[in-house]
Amino acid sequence: MEEDPIMVDDDLKVVTAAEFNQIVTKFSEENNISLLDSVEHYMLTNEIEPETIGSLIQRSQSLKARIKEEAEV
């Protein structure tokens, strides 16, 4: 099943939840920061509304689970 991409900015840049997961995971690993910090960085850098980010996280169960796991540590 193919997922629906979400428009993340006014320049019509769209990403799927899977692409978003890859982007924030890679940034988190490269910069030795938490996934949540990586998500925040992505949101601020790309000027994306929190609601849009929330939707991307909700669509990626693995990312959602890993963020929750990090928060519980």
N, C-alpha and C positions, 0 to 999 in steps of 0.2 A: 504494500500500500504506500503510495507516494504522499508525502505530507505537503500541505499548502504553505508556500513561502509567505513571509510577512514583510511588508514594506517598512524599513527602519528609518528612512529619512526622506526629505522632500526631493532629493535627486533620484528618486525611484530605485534606490539600492534595496534589493530584497535578499533576505537570507532565510533559509529553513532553520528549524530548531536544531537539526543535526549540524549544519554549518556553524551556527552560533555556538553550539557545544564545543566544536573543534577549535574555534577561534579563541574562546575564553579559556579553554583548557590549556592550549598551547601558550597563551600569554601568561597564564598562572605559573606554568612550569618554567618558562624562560626567565621569569622575573622573581621566582621564588616567593609568590604571594598566594593568598587564599583565593579560591574560586569566587567568593563573594566580592573580594576586592577587584578581581579581574572583571567581573560583571559590571561593577560600578565604574571602573575605568572605561570599559567599552561604551557604557551608557553616556558618560560625560563627554568622552572624546568624540562620539558620533552624534551628540545632542539628540538622544532618543528618549522619548517619554518613558517613565517608569512602568506604565501600564503595558507598553509594547514589550519591554524586557520581561515583565512578569508573564506575559503570554508565551514568549519564547521558552522561558524556564518551565512553565507548566506543560508545554508540548514535548519537552525532553525529560523523560522520566529518569534517565541515568544522571543527567546533570542535577536535577532536583534532588535526587537521593544523595549524590556526593556533596552538595552544598549543605544538606541537612546533617550528613555525617560529620563534616568539618565543624559545624556549629556545635555539635554535641561533644566534641573533644575538649 
